[in-house]
Amino acid sequence: MGSLICEKCGKTFHFDVIPRRGAICFGCHVKTVRLGFSHGQENFHGRTIREQEREIWDAAKRDGRDIEYVGGR
Ligand SMILES: [Zn+2]
């Protein structure tokens, strides 16, 4: 559980499970899917995935959870 600020529309949205798509609200996610990935695909990858990773770590720390990459042991 947590909330993120959508990178696309700037609105705060809440989630139960961290969205794999990153800090994109459902509304914008649907729009992106409909538009297809031919436009801005490179933007969508790269920064978004890094942001997502950072958010996941931050959220986990906030919750007091300790997460690590699979195979990190
Ligand atoms: Zn949005």
N, CA, C, O and the ligand as a Tripos MOL2 file, in Angstrom:
@<TRIPOS>MOLECULE
protein
  293   291    74     0     0
PROTEIN
NO_CHARGES

@<TRIPOS>ATOM
      1 N           0.8470   -1.1930    0.0000 N.3       1 MET1
      2 CA          0.0000    0.0000    0.0000 C.3       1 MET1
      3 C           0.8750    1.2330    0.0000 C.2       1 MET1
      4 O           1.9170    1.2670    0.6550 O.2       1 MET1
      5 N           0.4590    2.2280   -0.7230 N.am      2 GLY2
      6 CA          1.2170    3.4560   -0.7530 C.3       2 GLY2
      7 C           0.6280    4.3940   -1.7700 C.2       2 GLY2
      8 O          -0.4400    4.1460   -2.3280 O.2       2 GLY2
      9 N           1.3360    5.4720   -2.0020 N.am      3 SER3
     10 CA          0.8800    6.4040   -3.0200 C.3       3 SER3
     11 C           2.0820    6.9410   -3.7730 C.2       3 SER3
     12 O           3.1880    7.0230   -3.2400 O.2       3 SER3
     13 N           1.8470    7.2940   -4.9920 N.am      4 LEU4
     14 CA          2.8990    7.8330   -5.8460 C.3       4 LEU4
     15 C           2.3290    9.0310   -6.5820 C.2       4 LEU4
     16 O           1.1150    9.1780   -6.7200 O.2       4 LEU4
     17 N           3.2170    9.8750   -7.0470 N.am      5 ILE5
     18 CA          2.7790   10.9690   -7.9080 C.3       5 ILE5
     19 C           2.9780   10.5060   -9.3390 C.2       5 ILE5
     20 O           4.0750   10.1080   -9.7300 O.2       5 ILE5
     21 N           1.9180   10.5630  -10.1080 N.am      6 CYS6
     22 CA          1.9700   10.1070  -11.4880 C.3       6 CYS6
     23 C           2.9350   10.9820  -12.2830 C.2       6 CYS6
     24 O           2.8790   12.2090  -12.2110 O.2       6 CYS6
     25 N           3.8080   10.3450  -13.0320 N.am      7 GLU7
     26 CA          4.7750   11.0890  -13.8550 C.3       7 GLU7
     27 C           4.1170   11.7780  -15.0310 C.2       7 GLU7
     28 O           4.6530   12.7420  -15.5780 O.2       7 GLU7
     29 N           2.9750   11.2890  -15.4110 N.am      8 LYS8
     30 CA          2.3190   11.8030  -16.6170 C.3       8 LYS8
     31 C           1.4190   12.9820  -16.2990 C.2       8 LYS8
     32 O           1.5000   14.0200  -16.9560 O.2       8 LYS8
     33 N           0.5660   12.8330  -15.3020 N.am      9 CYS9
     34 CA         -0.4160   13.8860  -15.0430 C.3       9 CYS9
     35 C          -0.1540   14.6160  -13.7280 C.2       9 CYS9
     36 O          -0.8120   15.6140  -13.4330 O.2       9 CYS9
     37 N           0.7940   14.1290  -12.9410 N.am     10 GLY10
     38 CA          1.1530   14.8280  -11.7170 C.3      10 GLY10
     39 C           0.1920   14.6280  -10.5560 C.2      10 GLY10
     40 O           0.3600   15.2300   -9.4950 O.2      10 GLY10
     41 N          -0.8010   13.7930  -10.7520 N.am     11 LYS11
     42 CA         -1.7430   13.5230   -9.6680 C.3      11 LYS11
     43 C          -1.1790   12.4580   -8.7400 C.2      11 LYS11
     44 O          -0.4260   11.5790   -9.1570 O.2      11 LYS11
     45 N          -1.5580   12.5580   -7.4860 N.am     12 THR12
     46 CA         -1.2030   11.5080   -6.5450 C.3      12 THR12
     47 C          -2.2020   10.3730   -6.6890 C.2      12 THR12
     48 O          -3.4130   10.5910   -6.7240 O.2      12 THR12
     49 N          -1.6780    9.1690   -6.7700 N.am     13 PHE13
     50 CA         -2.5890    8.0310   -6.8280 C.3      13 PHE13
     51 C          -2.1400    6.9890   -5.8360 C.2      13 PHE13
     52 O          -0.9810    6.9530   -5.4230 O.2      13 PHE13
     53 N          -3.0700    6.1480   -5.4630 N.am     14 HIS14
     54 CA         -2.8130    5.1430   -4.4390 C.3      14 HIS14
     55 C          -2.7940    3.7640   -5.0620 C.2      14 HIS14
     56 O          -3.4490    3.5110   -6.0730 O.2      14 HIS14
     57 N          -2.0530    2.9000   -4.4590 N.am     15 PHE15
     58 CA         -1.9890    1.5340   -4.9760 C.3      15 PHE15
     59 C          -1.9080    0.5510   -3.8170 C.2      15 PHE15
     60 O          -1.4120    0.8670   -2.7360 O.2      15 PHE15
     61 N          -2.3990   -0.6210   -4.0740 N.am     16 ASP16
     62 CA         -2.2990   -1.7040   -3.0900 C.3      16 ASP16
     63 C          -1.0350   -2.5030   -3.3220 C.2      16 ASP16
     64 O          -0.3560   -2.9300   -2.3880 O.2      16 ASP16
     65 N          -0.7430   -2.6900   -4.5910 N.am     17 VAL17
     66 CA          0.4550   -3.4170   -4.9800 C.3      17 VAL17
     67 C           1.2600   -2.4620   -5.8420 C.2      17 VAL17
     68 O           0.7080   -1.7930   -6.7160 O.2      17 VAL17
     69 N           2.5490   -2.3960   -5.6050 N.am     18 ILE18
     70 CA          3.3870   -1.4720   -6.3670 C.3      18 ILE18
     71 C           3.2310   -1.7470   -7.8650 C.2      18 ILE18
     72 O           3.4730   -2.8640   -8.3210 O.2      18 ILE18
     73 N           2.8300   -0.7390   -8.6180 N.am     19 PRO19
     74 CA          2.6150   -0.9700  -10.0480 C.3      19 PRO19
     75 C           3.9390   -1.2390  -10.7600 C.2      19 PRO19
     76 O           4.9080   -0.4940  -10.6090 O.2      19 PRO19
     77 N           3.9560   -2.2940  -11.5200 N.am     20 ARG20
     78 CA          5.1700   -2.6320  -12.2620 C.3      20 ARG20
     79 C           5.4760   -1.5910  -13.3070 C.2      20 ARG20
     80 O           6.6240   -1.4330  -13.7220 O.2      20 ARG20
     81 N           4.4490   -0.8760  -13.7340 N.am     21 ARG21
     82 CA          4.6550    0.1400  -14.7660 C.3      21 ARG21
     83 C           5.3660    1.3680  -14.2220 C.2      21 ARG21
     84 O           5.8100    2.2100  -15.0030 O.2      21 ARG21
     85 N           5.4850    1.4930  -12.9150 N.am     22 GLY22
     86 CA          6.1600    2.6370  -12.3350 C.3      22 GLY22
     87 C           5.1560    3.6650  -11.8500 C.2      22 GLY22
     88 O           3.9890    3.3570  -11.6090 O.2      22 GLY22
     89 N           5.6350    4.8940  -11.7120 N.am     23 ALA23
     90 CA          4.8010    5.9420  -11.1370 C.3      23 ALA23
     91 C           3.8500    6.5050  -12.1880 C.2      23 ALA23
     92 O           3.9260    7.6760  -12.5620 O.2      23 ALA23
     93 N           2.9690    5.6520  -12.6430 N.am     24 ILE24
     94 CA          1.9900    6.0430  -13.6460 C.3      24 ILE24
     95 C           0.6230    5.6120  -13.1210 C.2      24 ILE24
     96 O           0.4120    4.4430  -12.7990 O.2      24 ILE24
     97 N          -0.2940    6.5590  -13.0380 N.am     25 CYS25
     98 CA         -1.6100    6.1930  -12.5320 C.3      25 CYS25
     99 C          -2.3380    5.3240  -13.5470 C.2      25 CYS25
    100 O          -1.9480    5.2390  -14.7110 O.2      25 CYS25
    101 N          -3.3770    4.6960  -13.0930 N.am     26 PHE26
    102 CA         -4.0670    3.7470  -13.9730 C.3      26 PHE26
    103 C          -4.6080    4.4450  -15.2180 C.2      26 PHE26
    104 O          -4.5160    3.9170  -16.3260 O.2      26 PHE26
    105 N          -5.1650    5.6250  -15.0270 N.am     27 GLY27
    106 CA         -5.7210    6.3670  -16.1660 C.3      27 GLY27
    107 C          -4.6850    6.6180  -17.2450 C.2      27 GLY27
    108 O          -4.9490    6.4000  -18.4270 O.2      27 GLY27
    109 N          -3.5100    7.0750  -16.8440 N.am     28 CYS28
    110 CA         -2.4520    7.3560  -17.8110 C.3      28 CYS28
    111 C          -1.9140    6.0550  -18.3860 C.2      28 CYS28
    112 O          -1.5450    6.0050  -19.5600 O.2      28 CYS28
    113 N          -1.8660    5.0300  -17.5990 N.am     29 HIS29
    114 CA         -1.3860    3.7330  -18.0740 C.3      29 HIS29
    115 C          -2.2760    3.2350  -19.2080 C.2      29 HIS29
    116 O          -1.7900    2.7620  -20.2350 O.2      29 HIS29
    117 N          -3.5710    3.3490  -19.0080 N.am     30 VAL30
    118 CA         -4.5070    2.9100  -20.0410 C.3      30 VAL30
    119 C          -4.3100    3.7240  -21.3090 C.2      30 VAL30
    120 O          -4.3150    3.1790  -22.4130 O.2      30 VAL30
    121 N          -4.1380    5.0300  -21.1490 N.am     31 LYS31
    122 CA         -3.9050    5.8910  -22.3140 C.3      31 LYS31
    123 C          -2.6500    5.4600  -23.0510 C.2      31 LYS31
    124 O          -2.6290    5.3820  -24.2800 O.2      31 LYS31
    125 N          -1.6020    5.1810  -22.2810 N.am     32 THR32
    126 CA         -0.3360    4.7800  -22.8940 C.3      32 THR32
    127 C          -0.4980    3.4940  -23.6870 C.2      32 THR32
    128 O           0.0170    3.3530  -24.7960 O.2      32 THR32
    129 N          -1.2220    2.5660  -23.0920 N.am     33 VAL33
    130 CA         -1.4310    1.2890  -23.7680 C.3      33 VAL33
    131 C          -2.2070    1.5070  -25.0630 C.2      33 VAL33
    132 O          -1.9020    0.9040  -26.0920 O.2      33 VAL33
    133 N          -3.1990    2.3650  -24.9980 N.am     34 ARG34
    134 CA         -4.0210    2.6210  -26.1890 C.3      34 ARG34
    135 C          -3.2230    3.3110  -27.2680 C.2      34 ARG34
    136 O          -3.3890    3.0190  -28.4530 O.2      34 ARG34
    137 N          -2.3580    4.2240  -26.8710 N.am     35 LEU35
    138 CA         -1.5450    4.9280  -27.8610 C.3      35 LEU35
    139 C          -0.5160    4.0020  -28.4830 C.2      35 LEU35
    140 O          -0.0300    4.2290  -29.5910 O.2      35 LEU35
    141 N          -0.2040    2.9710  -27.7520 N.am     36 GLY36
    142 CA          0.8160    2.0580  -28.2500 C.3      36 GLY36
    143 C           2.1890    2.5520  -27.8580 C.2      36 GLY36
    144 O           2.3510    3.6580  -27.3430 O.2      36 GLY36
    145 N           3.1480    1.7320  -28.1070 N.am     37 PHE37
    146 CA          4.4850    2.0380  -27.6260 C.3      37 PHE37
    147 C           5.4080    2.5520  -28.7130 C.2      37 PHE37
    148 O           6.6090    2.7050  -28.4940 O.2      37 PHE37
    149 N           4.8550    2.8170  -29.8780 N.am     38 SER38
    150 CA          5.7070    3.3110  -30.9570 C.3      38 SER38
    151 C           6.2210    4.7060  -30.6380 C.2      38 SER38
    152 O           7.3280    5.0760  -31.0290 O.2      38 SER38
    153 N           5.4050    5.4770  -29.9230 N.am     39 HIS39
    154 CA          5.7900    6.8340  -29.5420 C.3      39 HIS39
    155 C           6.4430    6.8050  -28.1750 C.2      39 HIS39
    156 O           5.8840    6.2490  -27.2300 O.2      39 HIS39
    157 N           7.6110    7.3920  -28.0600 N.am     40 GLY40
    158 CA          8.2020    7.5940  -26.7400 C.3      40 GLY40
    159 C           8.5610    6.3290  -25.9990 C.2      40 GLY40
    160 O           8.6010    6.3140  -24.7680 O.2      40 GLY40
    161 N           8.8150    5.2900  -26.7230 N.am     41 GLN41
    162 CA          9.1440    4.0390  -26.0540 C.3      41 GLN41
    163 C          10.4200    4.1870  -25.2320 C.2      41 GLN41
    164 O          10.5250    3.6590  -24.1250 O.2      41 GLN41
    165 N          11.3700    4.9010  -25.7820 N.am     42 GLU42
    166 CA         12.6410    5.0250  -25.0690 C.3      42 GLU42
    167 C          12.5070    5.8520  -23.8120 C.2      42 GLU42
    168 O          13.1720    5.5940  -22.8080 O.2      42 GLU42
    169 N          11.6460    6.8460  -23.8730 N.am     43 ASN43
    170 CA         11.3730    7.6060  -22.6610 C.3      43 ASN43
    171 C          10.7320    6.7260  -21.6130 C.2      43 ASN43
    172 O          11.0410    6.7920  -20.4230 O.2      43 ASN43
    173 N           9.8440    5.9160  -22.0980 N.am     44 PHE44
    174 CA          9.0620    5.1150  -21.1680 C.3      44 PHE44
    175 C           9.9560    4.1320  -20.4330 C.2      44 PHE44
    176 O           9.7880    3.8900  -19.2380 O.2      44 PHE44
    177 N          10.8890    3.5810  -21.1480 N.am     45 HIS45
    178 CA         11.8660    2.7260  -20.4740 C.3      45 HIS45
    179 C          12.9330    3.6520  -19.8800 C.2      45 HIS45
    180 O          12.6960    4.8560  -19.7740 O.2      45 HIS45
    181 N          14.0430    3.1500  -19.5100 N.am     46 GLY46
    182 CA         15.0600    4.0380  -18.9510 C.3      46 GLY46
    183 C          14.6060    4.6800  -17.6680 C.2      46 GLY46
    184 O          14.5810    4.0470  -16.6130 O.2      46 GLY46
    185 N          14.2410    5.9610  -17.7650 N.am     47 ARG47
    186 CA         13.9800    6.7110  -16.5530 C.3      47 ARG47
    187 C          12.8470    6.1130  -15.7320 C.2      47 ARG47
    188 O          12.9370    6.0230  -14.5070 O.2      47 ARG47
    189 N          11.8040    5.7150  -16.3960 N.am     48 THR48
    190 CA         10.6480    5.2240  -15.6580 C.3      48 THR48
    191 C          11.0010    4.0030  -14.8240 C.2      48 THR48
    192 O          10.5890    3.8820  -13.6700 O.2      48 THR48
    193 N          11.7530    3.1190  -15.4120 N.am     49 ILE49
    194 CA         12.1010    1.9060  -14.6800 C.3      49 ILE49
    195 C          13.0160    2.2360  -13.5020 C.2      49 ILE49
    196 O          12.8950    1.6460  -12.4280 O.2      49 ILE49
    197 N          13.9200    3.1720  -13.7110 N.am     50 ARG50
    198 CA         14.7690    3.5840  -12.5820 C.3      50 ARG50
    199 C          13.9490    4.2330  -11.4860 C.2      50 ARG50
    200 O          14.1420    3.9610  -10.3010 O.2      50 ARG50
    201 N          13.0390    5.0890  -11.8940 N.am     51 GLU51
    202 CA         12.1560    5.7380  -10.9300 C.3      51 GLU51
    203 C          11.3730    4.6880  -10.1560 C.2      51 GLU51
    204 O          11.2300    4.7550   -8.9350 O.2      51 GLU51
    205 N          10.8860    3.7440  -10.8900 N.am     52 GLN52
    206 CA         10.0810    2.6900  -10.2820 C.3      52 GLN52
    207 C          10.9010    1.9440   -9.2460 C.2      52 GLN52
    208 O          10.4340    1.6610   -8.1430 O.2      52 GLN52
    209 N          12.1150    1.6350   -9.6170 N.am     53 GLU53
    210 CA         12.9830    0.8910   -8.7230 C.3      53 GLU53
    211 C          13.2360    1.7000   -7.4620 C.2      53 GLU53
    212 O          13.1890    1.1730   -6.3500 O.2      53 GLU53
    213 N          13.5000    2.9760   -7.6460 N.am     54 ARG54
    214 CA         13.7570    3.8470   -6.5050 C.3      54 ARG54
    215 C          12.5210    3.9190   -5.6170 C.2      54 ARG54
    216 O          12.6220    3.8460   -4.3930 O.2      54 ARG54
    217 N          11.3590    4.0640   -6.2380 N.am     55 GLU55
    218 CA         10.1180    4.1400   -5.4710 C.3      55 GLU55
    219 C           9.8930    2.8650   -4.6680 C.2      55 GLU55
    220 O           9.4630    2.9140   -3.5160 O.2      55 GLU55
    221 N          10.1830    1.7420   -5.2760 N.am     56 ILE56
    222 CA          9.9790    0.4720   -4.5810 C.3      56 ILE56
    223 C          10.8820    0.4040   -3.3530 C.2      56 ILE56
    224 O          10.4570   -0.0140   -2.2760 O.2      56 ILE56
    225 N          12.1080    0.8120   -3.5280 N.am     57 TRP57
    226 CA         13.0460    0.7980   -2.3970 C.3      57 TRP57
    227 C          12.5970    1.7620   -1.3180 C.2      57 TRP57
    228 O          12.6060    1.4340   -0.1310 O.2      57 TRP57
    229 N          12.2010    2.9650   -1.7430 N.am     58 ASP58
    230 CA         11.7580    3.9720   -0.7750 C.3      58 ASP58
    231 C          10.5330    3.4830   -0.0150 C.2      58 ASP58
    232 O          10.4460    3.6040    1.2070 O.2      58 ASP58
    233 N           9.5940    2.9320   -0.7650 N.am     59 ALA59
    234 CA          8.3620    2.4570   -0.1430 C.3      59 ALA59
    235 C           8.6680    1.3440    0.8500 C.2      59 ALA59
    236 O           8.1000    1.3010    1.9420 O.2      59 ALA59
    237 N           9.5490    0.4630    0.4740 N.am     60 ALA60
    238 CA          9.9040   -0.6470    1.3580 C.3      60 ALA60
    239 C          10.5720   -0.1310    2.6270 C.2      60 ALA60
    240 O          10.3000   -0.6180    3.7250 O.2      60 ALA60
    241 N          11.4280    0.8360    2.4720 N.am     61 LYS61
    242 CA         12.1070    1.4030    3.6410 C.3      61 LYS61
    243 C          11.1170    2.0870    4.5580 C.2      61 LYS61
    244 O          11.1940    1.9650    5.7810 O.2      61 LYS61
    245 N          10.1820    2.8110    3.9510 N.am     62 ARG62
    246 CA          9.1640    3.5010    4.7280 C.3      62 ARG62
    247 C           8.3530    2.4970    5.5350 C.2      62 ARG62
    248 O           7.9800    2.7570    6.6790 O.2      62 ARG62
    249 N           8.0890    1.3620    4.9320 N.am     63 ASP63
    250 CA          7.3070    0.3240    5.6170 C.3      63 ASP63
    251 C           8.1630   -0.4780    6.5830 C.2      63 ASP63
    252 O           7.6570   -1.3530    7.2870 O.2      63 ASP63
    253 N           9.4430   -0.1860    6.6200 N.am     64 GLY64
    254 CA         10.3220   -0.9220    7.5100 C.3      64 GLY64
    255 C          10.6760   -2.2990    6.9780 C.2      64 GLY64
    256 O          11.1750   -3.1540    7.7100 O.2      64 GLY64
    257 N          10.4090   -2.5030    5.6890 N.am     65 ARG65
    258 CA         10.7570   -3.7940    5.1060 C.3      65 ARG65
    259 C          12.1560   -3.7210    4.5320 C.2      65 ARG65
    260 O          12.6330   -2.6610    4.1280 O.2      65 ARG65
    261 N          12.7730   -4.8300    4.5080 N.am     66 ASP66
    262 CA         14.1010   -4.8900    3.9300 C.3      66 ASP66
    263 C          13.9960   -5.7680    2.7000 C.2      66 ASP66
    264 O          13.7150   -6.9630    2.7970 O.2      66 ASP66
    265 N          14.2220   -5.1750    1.5530 N.am     67 ILE67
    266 CA         14.1250   -6.0020    0.3570 C.3      67 ILE67
    267 C          15.4810   -6.0690   -0.3060 C.2      67 ILE67
    268 O          16.3190   -5.1810   -0.1520 O.2      67 ILE67
    269 N          15.6720   -7.1170   -1.0280 N.am     68 GLU68
    270 CA         16.9080   -7.2170   -1.7660 C.3      68 GLU68
    271 C          16.6260   -7.9390   -3.0660 C.2      68 GLU68
    272 O          15.6150   -8.6260   -3.2100 O.2      68 GLU68
    273 N          17.5220   -7.7740   -3.9910 N.am     69 TYR69
    274 CA         17.3090   -8.4180   -5.2790 C.3      69 TYR69
    275 C          17.3610   -9.9330   -5.1150 C.2      69 TYR69
    276 O          18.0760  -10.4760   -4.2730 O.2      69 TYR69
    277 N          16.5860  -10.5740   -5.9430 N.am     70 VAL70
    278 CA         16.6130  -12.0320   -5.9320 C.3      70 VAL70
    279 C          18.0210  -12.4860   -6.3060 C.2      70 VAL70
    280 O          18.6320  -11.9760   -7.2450 O.2      70 VAL70
    281 N          18.5020  -13.4300   -5.5660 N.am     71 GLY71
    282 CA         19.8620  -13.8940   -5.8450 C.3      71 GLY71
    283 C          20.9280  -13.0720   -5.1540 C.2      71 GLY71
    284 O          22.1220  -13.2820   -5.3680 O.2      71 GLY71
    285 N          20.4930  -12.1250   -4.3140 N.am     72 GLY72
    286 CA         21.4490  -11.2550   -3.6160 C.3      72 GLY72
    287 C          22.1510  -11.9330   -2.4620 C.2      72 GLY72
    288 O          23.1450  -11.4270   -1.9410 O.2      72 GLY72
    289 N          21.6360  -13.0630   -2.0720 N.am     73 ARG73
    290 CA         22.1980  -13.7640   -0.9220 C.3      73 ARG73
    291 C          23.4880  -14.4730   -1.2280 C.2      73 ARG73
    292 O          24.0690  -15.1050   -0.3450 O.2      73 ARG73
    293 ZN         -1.6820    9.9660  -14.4140 Zn       74 ZN74
@<TRIPOS>BOND
     1     1     2 1
     2     2     3 1
     3     3     4 2
     4     3     5 am
     5     5     6 1
     6     6     7 1
     7     7     8 2
     8     7     9 am
     9     9    10 1
    10    10    11 1
    11    11    12 2
    12    11    13 am
    13    13    14 1
    14    14    15 1
    15    15    16 2
    16    15    17 am
    17    17    18 1
    18    18    19 1
    19    19    20 2
    20    19    21 am
    21    21    22 1
    22    22    23 1
    23    23    24 2
    24    23    25 am
    25    25    26 1
    26    26    27 1
    27    27    28 2
    28    27    29 am
    29    29    30 1
    30    30    31 1
    31    31    32 2
    32    31    33 am
    33    33    34 1
    34    34    35 1
    35    35    36 2
    36    35    37 am
    37    37    38 1
    38    38    39 1
    39    39    40 2
    40    39    41 am
    41    41    42 1
    42    42    43 1
    43    43    44 2
    44    43    45 am
    45    45    46 1
    46    46    47 1
    47    47    48 2
    48    47    49 am
    49    49    50 1
    50    50    51 1
    51    51    52 2
    52    51    53 am
    53    53    54 1
    54    54    55 1
    55    55    56 2
    56    55    57 am
    57    57    58 1
    58    58    59 1
    59    59    60 2
    60    59    61 am
    61    61    62 1
    62    62    63 1
    63    63    64 2
    64    63    65 am
    65    65    66 1
    66    66    67 1
    67    67    68 2
    68    67    69 am
    69    69    70 1
    70    70    71 1
    71    71    72 2
    72    71    73 am
    73    73    74 1
    74    74    75 1
    75    75    76 2
    76    75    77 am
    77    77    78 1
    78    78    79 1
    79    79    80 2
    80    79    81 am
    81    81    82 1
    82    82    83 1
    83    83    84 2
    84    83    85 am
    85    85    86 1
    86    86    87 1
    87    87    88 2
    88    87    89 am
    89    89    90 1
    90    90    91 1
    91    91    92 2
    92    91    93 am
    93    93    94 1
    94    94    95 1
    95    95    96 2
    96    95    97 am
    97    97    98 1
    98    98    99 1
    99    99   100 2
   100    99   101 am
   101   101   102 1
   102   102   103 1
   103   103   104 2
   104   103   105 am
   105   105   106 1
   106   106   107 1
   107   107   108 2
   108   107   109 am
   109   109   110 1
   110   110   111 1
   111   111   112 2
   112   111   113 am
   113   113   114 1
   114   114   115 1
   115   115   116 2
   116   115   117 am
   117   117   118 1
   118   118   119 1
   119   119   120 2
   120   119   121 am
   121   121   122 1
   122   122   123 1
   123   123   124 2
   124   123   125 am
   125   125   126 1
   126   126   127 1
   127   127   128 2
   128   127   129 am
   129   129   130 1
   130   130   131 1
   131   131   132 2
   132   131   133 am
   133   133   134 1
   134   134   135 1
   135   135   136 2
   136   135   137 am
   137   137   138 1
   138   138   139 1
   139   139   140 2
   140   139   141 am
   141   141   142 1
   142   142   143 1
   143   143   144 2
   144   143   145 am
   145   145   146 1
   146   146   147 1
   147   147   148 2
   148   147   149 am
   149   149   150 1
   150   150   151 1
   151   151   152 2
   152   151   153 am
   153   153   154 1
   154   154   155 1
   155   155   156 2
   156   155   157 am
   157   157   158 1
   158   158   159 1
   159   159   160 2
   160   159   161 am
   161   161   162 1
   162   162   163 1
   163   163   164 2
   164   163   165 am
   165   165   166 1
   166   166   167 1
   167   167   168 2
   168   167   169 am
   169   169   170 1
   170   170   171 1
   171   171   172 2
   172   171   173 am
   173   173   174 1
   174   174   175 1
   175   175   176 2
   176   175   177 am
   177   177   178 1
   178   178   179 1
   179   179   180 2
   180   179   181 am
   181   181   182 1
   182   182   183 1
   183   183   184 2
   184   183   185 am
   185   185   186 1
   186   186   187 1
   187   187   188 2
   188   187   189 am
   189   189   190 1
   190   190   191 1
   191   191   192 2
   192   191   193 am
   193   193   194 1
   194   194   195 1
   195   195   196 2
   196   195   197 am
   197   197   198 1
   198   198   199 1
   199   199   200 2
   200   199   201 am
   201   201   202 1
   202   202   203 1
   203   203   204 2
   204   203   205 am
   205   205   206 1
   206   206   207 1
   207   207   208 2
   208   207   209 am
   209   209   210 1
   210   210   211 1
   211   211   212 2
   212   211   213 am
   213   213   214 1
   214   214   215 1
   215   215   216 2
   216   215   217 am
   217   217   218 1
   218   218   219 1
   219   219   220 2
   220   219   221 am
   221   221   222 1
   222   222   223 1
   223   223   224 2
   224   223   225 am
   225   225   226 1
   226   226   227 1
   227   227   228 2
   228   227   229 am
   229   229   230 1
   230   230   231 1
   231   231   232 2
   232   231   233 am
   233   233   234 1
   234   234   235 1
   235   235   236 2
   236   235   237 am
   237   237   238 1
   238   238   239 1
   239   239   240 2
   240   239   241 am
   241   241   242 1
   242   242   243 1
   243   243   244 2
   244   243   245 am
   245   245   246 1
   246   246   247 1
   247   247   248 2
   248   247   249 am
   249   249   250 1
   250   250   251 1
   251   251   252 2
   252   251   253 am
   253   253   254 1
   254   254   255 1
   255   255   256 2
   256   255   257 am
   257   257   258 1
   258   258   259 1
   259   259   260 2
   260   259   261 am
   261   261   262 1
   262   262   263 1
   263   263   264 2
   264   263   265 am
   265   265   266 1
   266   266   267 1
   267   267   268 2
   268   267   269 am
   269   269   270 1
   270   270   271 1
   271   271   272 2
   272   271   273 am
   273   273   274 1
   274   274   275 1
   275   275   276 2
   276   275   277 am
   277   277   278 1
   278   278   279 1
   279   279   280 2
   280   279   281 am
   281   281   282 1
   282   282   283 1
   283   283   284 2
   284   283   285 am
   285   285   286 1
   286   286   287 1
   287   287   288 2
   288   287   289 am
   289   289   290 1
   290   290   291 1
   291   291   292 2
@<TRIPOS>SUBSTRUCTURE
     1 MET1         2 RESIDUE 1 A MET
     2 GLY2         6 RESIDUE 1 A GLY
     3 SER3        10 RESIDUE 1 A SER
     4 LEU4        14 RESIDUE 1 A LEU
     5 ILE5        18 RESIDUE 1 A ILE
     6 CYS6        22 RESIDUE 1 A CYS
     7 GLU7        26 RESIDUE 1 A GLU
     8 LYS8        30 RESIDUE 1 A LYS
     9 CYS9        34 RESIDUE 1 A CYS
    10 GLY10       38 RESIDUE 1 A GLY
    11 LYS11       42 RESIDUE 1 A LYS
    12 THR12       46 RESIDUE 1 A THR
    13 PHE13       50 RESIDUE 1 A PHE
    14 HIS14       54 RESIDUE 1 A HIS
    15 PHE15       58 RESIDUE 1 A PHE
    16 ASP16       62 RESIDUE 1 A ASP
    17 VAL17       66 RESIDUE 1 A VAL
    18 ILE18       70 RESIDUE 1 A ILE
    19 PRO19       74 RESIDUE 1 A PRO
    20 ARG20       78 RESIDUE 1 A ARG
    21 ARG21       82 RESIDUE 1 A ARG
    22 GLY22       86 RESIDUE 1 A GLY
    23 ALA23       90 RESIDUE 1 A ALA
    24 ILE24       94 RESIDUE 1 A ILE
    25 CYS25       98 RESIDUE 1 A CYS
    26 PHE26      102 RESIDUE 1 A PHE
    27 GLY27      106 RESIDUE 1 A GLY
    28 CYS28      110 RESIDUE 1 A CYS
    29 HIS29      114 RESIDUE 1 A HIS
    30 VAL30      118 RESIDUE 1 A VAL
    31 LYS31      122 RESIDUE 1 A LYS
    32 THR32      126 RESIDUE 1 A THR
    33 VAL33      130 RESIDUE 1 A VAL
    34 ARG34      134 RESIDUE 1 A ARG
    35 LEU35      138 RESIDUE 1 A LEU
    36 GLY36      142 RESIDUE 1 A GLY
    37 PHE37      146 RESIDUE 1 A PHE
    38 SER38      150 RESIDUE 1 A SER
    39 HIS39      154 RESIDUE 1 A HIS
    40 GLY40      158 RESIDUE 1 A GLY
    41 GLN41      162 RESIDUE 1 A GLN
    42 GLU42      166 RESIDUE 1 A GLU
    43 ASN43      170 RESIDUE 1 A ASN
    44 PHE44      174 RESIDUE 1 A PHE
    45 HIS45      178 RESIDUE 1 A HIS
    46 GLY46      182 RESIDUE 1 A GLY
    47 ARG47      186 RESIDUE 1 A ARG
    48 THR48      190 RESIDUE 1 A THR
    49 ILE49      194 RESIDUE 1 A ILE
    50 ARG50      198 RESIDUE 1 A ARG
    51 GLU51      202 RESIDUE 1 A GLU
    52 GLN52      206 RESIDUE 1 A GLN
    53 GLU53      210 RESIDUE 1 A GLU
    54 ARG54      214 RESIDUE 1 A ARG
    55 GLU55      218 RESIDUE 1 A GLU
    56 ILE56      222 RESIDUE 1 A ILE
    57 TRP57      226 RESIDUE 1 A TRP
    58 ASP58      230 RESIDUE 1 A ASP
    59 ALA59      234 RESIDUE 1 A ALA
    60 ALA60      238 RESIDUE 1 A ALA
    61 LYS61      242 RESIDUE 1 A LYS
    62 ARG62      246 RESIDUE 1 A ARG
    63 ASP63      250 RESIDUE 1 A ASP
    64 GLY64      254 RESIDUE 1 A GLY
    65 ARG65      258 RESIDUE 1 A ARG
    66 ASP66      262 RESIDUE 1 A ASP
    67 ILE67      266 RESIDUE 1 A ILE
    68 GLU68      270 RESIDUE 1 A GLU
    69 TYR69      274 RESIDUE 1 A TYR
    70 VAL70      278 RESIDUE 1 A VAL
    71 GLY71      282 RESIDUE 1 A GLY
    72 GLY72      286 RESIDUE 1 A GLY
    73 ARG73      290 RESIDUE 1 A ARG
    74 ZN74       293 GROUP 0 **** ****
